[in-house]
């Protein structure tokens, strides 16, 4: 089973301004400082070459058009040969959409494709691919139907989204608030990401919960100043509190509390919910030093709001 780990990026942040034409906006530097402090939790042991071979095997017997075979070849060049994301053509996401939604394609192919994309998401040019998915929204329209997916597909989808947070540019994509329509419903990247996250966090399956808590932490570690993000903070908070109430193992407990420690600063409603809904985070003091650290952050904010 793939194992989620904290990804510590090699980010050196200077306190001074960056001069010259390559200067970045202050927001970009602030994001890098946050990422250095709160590195994302990603799945580093998903092997793109292995998953590509699994995808090819799973597509045996599936009739592919010339364009789809070209897209499969492009994925091989990107994942295995190490070419840049420029090698992925305009029809690549159409191919992805077919694999994810065609009833004639088996679940094994969807799992392999999602895991291959999870490996691809760790590359620093993955954002170029993700930002092209603005027309069909193939990836997140599929993830929105999480209840209908097999457990293996849910896990692969969640691991893919976790790995999207590996680099700052790509990590903006799952949190876009612009609305789009799928199946007659108004959705957004943020809403779908939140739905998949909550579903996995509250799953009884240990692997799904692992991916869900990793995704929960990654979302909470981002700072997004929008009304919609404020709304999903409440949903994420309730999922985290419910998980904490189940007294999960230390790793899951730490992730849930670390997420809450960030969410209490994102939304004014979250500290109130922590105080009113419970459980009391302080009840878990002594679990580990890092858990105690997150509890201190949460309780300080809750106390400041109550006073």
N, C-alpha and C positions, 0 to 999 in steps of 0.2 A: 504494500500500500504506500502511496506517495506520502511523504512527511512534510508538513509545513514547518518552515523555519523563518526566523527573522532575517531579513535581507539588509545588511549594513552596507549602504552604498558608499563609495569613495567620494564623499562630498566635502570639499573644503570651502568654508564660508568665511569670507573676509568681512571685517567690521567696516571697512572703508568702501567708498563708492568705486564701481568698476568704470574706468574711463575708456573713451574710445567708442568706435562704432559697434563693438560687440557687447556694450553695456546692456544689462538686463533690467527689466522693471523691478522695483522694490518688492512687488508681490512674488516674483519668481524667487528672489533671494529668501524671502520669508518662508516660502514653501520648502525650499531646500533645508532651511534651519529646522523646520518641523520634521522633515523626513530624517534628518540626522538624529534628532531627538527621539522620534517614534518611527523606527524603520518598519516598513511593511512586512507582513507575514506572508510568505510566498512558498510555492512548492518548487523546490530546486531540483528534485530528483526525477522529474518527468523528462524522459529522453525523447527529443523530437524525432530522431532517426528511427528509434524503435516504434514510436507511435505512427510514423508514416508507413512503415512496413505493415503494421497492424491494419491501417486504413486500406492499403492496397489489397491485403488479403481479404478484408471484410467486404470489399467491393467486387470481388470475383463473382461473376455471374450477373452483375448489374450492368445493364446496357447504358453506356456513357456516350454522349455525343462527342464530336471532335473537339468542341470548345471545352467540354468537361474534362476530357483527357488532357487537354492543354493546361487546364487549371491544376490538375493533379501533378503534372510535370513541373509547373511553376512552384507548387508547394514543396516538391522534392528539391528544387534548386534553392529555395529559401531556407528550408529546415536542415537539409542534409549537406548541400554543397556550400552553404554559407553566403549565398548571394544576398543583396540588399532587398528591402521590401519593394523596390521599384520593379522587381521581376514579376510581382503578382499583378496580373492584368485586370482590365476593367470587368471581366466576367468571372473573376475568382469568387467574389461574394455571392454571385448567382449560383455557382457550383456549391458553395457552402450551404446556401439556402435549400437547395435540392436535397443534399445529403441529410439535412436536419429535419426536413418536413415530408419527404416522399415516403409514402407507406411501403413502397417497394424496396426501400433501403433498410437494412436491418439495424437493430439497436447497437450492435458491435461497431458498425461503421460510424455511427454518431458519436459513440464514446471515444473511439480512436481519433476522430477529427477534432473533437473538443480538447482532448489531451494534447494533440499536436499543436493546436492553437494556444493551449496553455504554455507549452514550451516556447512557441513563437513570441508570446506576450512578454517573455523575459528579455527580449532583444530591445535595444534602445530605439529602433526604428519602427516598432510595432504600432505606434500611434498613427502612422501614415495609413496603415491598413484599416484600423478601427474607425478613423474619421471618414473613411469612404462609405461606411455602412449607414449612410444617411437617407438613402432612398428606400430600400427594402427593409432595413432594420432586421436583417435575417437572424442575427445572433440573439438579440434581446427579445424579439417577437417569439422566438423559440423558447427562451428561458422563462417567459411570462407564463407559459403553460406547465409550470413546474409540477403541478399536481398530477399531470397525465404522464410524466416521464418516469422511466424506470429508475430505480435507486442508483444504478451505475451512471445513468445520464445526468441525474441531479448532481451527483458528486463531481462528475467531469465538468459540468457547467459552473459549479461553484469554484472549483479549483482554477478554471480558466479566469473567472472574474477576480479571484484573489491575485493571480499573477499579473493581471492588467495593472495592478498597483505597483508593479516593480519599478516603473519609471514615472517621473512626474508628469510628462506630457500625456502618456497613455492613461494615467489615473484620472484625468479630467473626464474621459469618455463615459464611464459608467455613472457619472453624477450629473450628466447634462439634464437640464430641466425642460428643454424645448419639447412640446408635445407632438406626438405622432399617433397615427391610428393603425391598429391591427385588430382584425376580427370585429370591427365596428366599435372598438373601445379606444378612448383617448388614453394614451400611455406616455411615459417618458423613460429615458434611460435610468434616471434616479428611482422612479417608482418600481421598475422591474428589478433593479439591483436590490432594492430594499425587500421586495417580496421574496426573492430567492434567498436572501440572507436570513430573514426571519424564519422561513420554512425550514432551513437547515439548522439554525440555532436550536429550534424547538423539536427537532427530530429525535426519535429514540435511537436512531442508528448512530453509533459512535463516530464513524468516518464522516457522515454528513454533518454531525455536530462540530467535529473538528474543523471542517471547511467553513461551516457557518460562523463559528466564533472567530476564525481568522478573517473572514470577510467583514464581520461586524467591527472588529478592531481596525481594519484598514479604512473602512468608511468613516468611523468616528475620528480617526487620526487626521482626516482631511478637514480643512476649514472652508466651508462654503457659505457665503452670506446671501441666502435667498429665503423667501418665505416658505417655499416648498421644502427646503432642507430642514427648516425649523419644524415643519409638520412631520417629516419622516423621523426626526430625532425622537419624537414622542413614541413612535412605533418601535424604533430600535431600542429605546429605553425600556419599554414594557417587555420586549423579548428578553433583554439582558436581565431584568429583574426576575422574570419567571425562571430563567435558567439558574440564577443565583439561588433562588428558593429551593431548587432541587439539590443544592449542595454538591455540585459536580466536582470532579477531580481538580487538583490545583491548577493545571494548565488552563482548562476551560474557565475556571473561576477567575483566574488572573485576567484572561482576555475580556471576560464580561465586565469585570470591575474596571479594567483599564479603559474600556470603551465608555463606561459610565463616567469615569473621571474626566473624559474629554467632552462627552455629551452635556454634562452639567454646565459647561462653559459655552456650549453652542446655542442652547435654548433655555429661556427663563422657566419654561414649564418643567424641565427635567428635574431640577432640584426639588420642586414641589412634589413631583410624582415619587421620587425616591423617599421623601419624608412621609407621604400619605399612604402609598401602596405597599412599600416594603418589598422584601425583608430588609431589616436594618443591616446595612453593610458592616457595621461595627461588630455584629455577631460572628463575623468570620476572621476577626483579628487572631493572630497567632498561627494562621495557616502557613504563611511564609513571609519573609521580609518584604518581598516585592508585592505581595497581596496587601500587606499592611500599608505600604506606601500609597497604593491606589485608594485604599479606604480613607487615608488621611486627606487626600485631595478631594474626594467626594464629600466627606463630612464637613470640611472647611467651607466648601461652597454652599452646602445645604444650610449650615449654621448662619452664613452671611445673608442668605436670602430670608431666613426665618426671623432674623433680628431686625 
